């Protein structure tokens, strides 16, 4: 069975497992859940966090999630373009 089969069959369950692993600081569960090409995008800065560093940050406790609201996570963060700069 491929790693993504479970997530493809039941994406809501995969989300629940992902959020539970983040809140529980469960590196092993995240390692099983995340695809090899997983990439986290910081919605505030646009920076990318590849899978291995992400797992290390969560596993070491350097990246901690106190709470996750699945309804907000499902909606994502709207992207607002920056205001236009007046011509000089």
C-alpha positions as a Markdown table, in Angstrom:
| # | Residue | x | y | z |
|---|---|---|---|---|
| 1 | Unk | 0.0 | 0.0 | 0.0 |
| 2 | Unk | 1.3 | 3.4 | -0.9 |
| 3 | Unk | 1.6 | 6.1 | 1.8 |
| 4 | Unk | -1.0 | 8.3 | 0.1 |
| 5 | Unk | -3.7 | 5.7 | -0.4 |
| 6 | Unk | -5.3 | 6.3 | 3.1 |
| 7 | Unk | -5.3 | 10.1 | 2.6 |
| 8 | Unk | -6.8 | 9.7 | -0.8 |
| 9 | Unk | -9.5 | 7.4 | 0.4 |
| 10 | Unk | -10.4 | 9.5 | 3.4 |
| 11 | Unk | -8.9 | 13.0 | 3.3 |
| 12 | Unk | -10.8 | 14.2 | 6.4 |
| 13 | Unk | -9.4 | 11.4 | 8.5 |
| 14 | Unk | -5.9 | 12.2 | 7.2 |
| 15 | Unk | -6.4 | 15.8 | 8.3 |
| 16 | Unk | -7.6 | 14.7 | 11.7 |
| 17 | Unk | -4.5 | 12.4 | 12.1 |
| 18 | Unk | -2.2 | 15.2 | 10.9 |
| 19 | Unk | -3.6 | 17.7 | 13.4 |
| 20 | Unk | -3.6 | 15.2 | 16.2 |
| 21 | Unk | 0.1 | 14.4 | 15.4 |
| 22 | Unk | 1.0 | 18.1 | 15.4 |
| 23 | Unk | -0.8 | 18.8 | 18.7 |
| 24 | Unk | 0.6 | 15.6 | 20.3 |
| 25 | Unk | 4.2 | 16.4 | 19.1 |
| 26 | Unk | 4.2 | 12.9 | 17.5 |
| 27 | Unk | 7.0 | 12.9 | 15.0 |
| 28 | Unk | 6.6 | 9.2 | 14.2 |
| 29 | Unk | 2.9 | 9.7 | 13.3 |
| 30 | Unk | 3.9 | 12.6 | 11.1 |
| 31 | Unk | 6.6 | 10.6 | 9.4 |
| 32 | Unk | 4.0 | 8.0 | 8.5 |
| 33 | Unk | 1.5 | 10.5 | 7.3 |
| 34 | Unk | 3.5 | 12.9 | 5.2 |
| 35 | Unk | 4.3 | 12.2 | 1.6 |
| 36 | Unk | 8.0 | 12.2 | 0.7 |
| 37 | Unk | 7.6 | 15.5 | -1.2 |
| 38 | Unk | 5.7 | 17.2 | 1.6 |
| 39 | Unk | 6.3 | 20.9 | 1.8 |
| 40 | Unk | 4.9 | 23.3 | 4.3 |
| 41 | Unk | 4.3 | 26.9 | 3.2 |
| 42 | Unk | 4.3 | 29.6 | 5.8 |
| 43 | Unk | 1.3 | 31.7 | 4.7 |
| 44 | Unk | 2.6 | 34.8 | 6.4 |
| 45 | Unk | 6.0 | 34.9 | 4.7 |
| 46 | Unk | 5.8 | 32.5 | 1.8 |
| 47 | Unk | 8.8 | 30.6 | 3.1 |
| 48 | Unk | 9.0 | 26.8 | 2.5 |
| 49 | Unk | 9.7 | 24.1 | 5.0 |
| 50 | Unk | 10.6 | 20.8 | 3.5 |
| 51 | Unk | 9.5 | 17.5 | 5.1 |
| 52 | Unk | 12.7 | 16.5 | 6.9 |
| 53 | Unk | 13.3 | 19.9 | 8.6 |
| 54 | Unk | 9.6 | 20.1 | 9.5 |
| 55 | Unk | 9.7 | 16.7 | 11.1 |
| 56 | Unk | 12.9 | 17.7 | 13.0 |
| 57 | Unk | 11.3 | 21.0 | 14.2 |
| 58 | Unk | 8.2 | 19.3 | 15.4 |
| 59 | Unk | 10.0 | 16.4 | 17.0 |
| 60 | Unk | 12.4 | 18.6 | 18.9 |
| 61 | Unk | 9.6 | 20.8 | 20.2 |
| 62 | Unk | 11.0 | 23.9 | 18.4 |
| 63 | Unk | 7.7 | 24.1 | 16.4 |
| 64 | Unk | 4.7 | 23.8 | 18.7 |
| 65 | Unk | 1.0 | 24.0 | 17.9 |
| 66 | Unk | -1.1 | 24.9 | 20.9 |
| 67 | Unk | -4.4 | 24.7 | 19.1 |
| 68 | Unk | -5.6 | 24.0 | 15.6 |
| 69 | Unk | -9.1 | 24.9 | 14.4 |
| 70 | Unk | -9.9 | 22.5 | 11.6 |
| 71 | Unk | -12.6 | 24.8 | 10.2 |
| 72 | Unk | -10.1 | 27.6 | 9.8 |
| 73 | Unk | -7.4 | 25.2 | 8.5 |
| 74 | Unk | -9.8 | 23.8 | 5.9 |
| 75 | Unk | -10.6 | 27.3 | 4.6 |
| 76 | Unk | -7.0 | 28.3 | 4.4 |
| 77 | Unk | -5.7 | 31.8 | 4.7 |
| 78 | Unk | -7.0 | 34.3 | 2.1 |
| 79 | Unk | -4.2 | 36.0 | 0.1 |
| 80 | Unk | -4.5 | 39.7 | 0.0 |
| 81 | Unk | -2.4 | 41.5 | -2.5 |
| 82 | Unk | -0.3 | 44.3 | -1.2 |
| 83 | Unk | -1.6 | 47.8 | -1.8 |
| 84 | Unk | -0.4 | 49.4 | -4.9 |
| 85 | Unk | 2.5 | 51.9 | -4.4 |
| 86 | Unk | 1.8 | 55.3 | -5.8 |
| 87 | Unk | 4.0 | 56.3 | -8.7 |
| 88 | Unk | 6.9 | 58.6 | -7.8 |
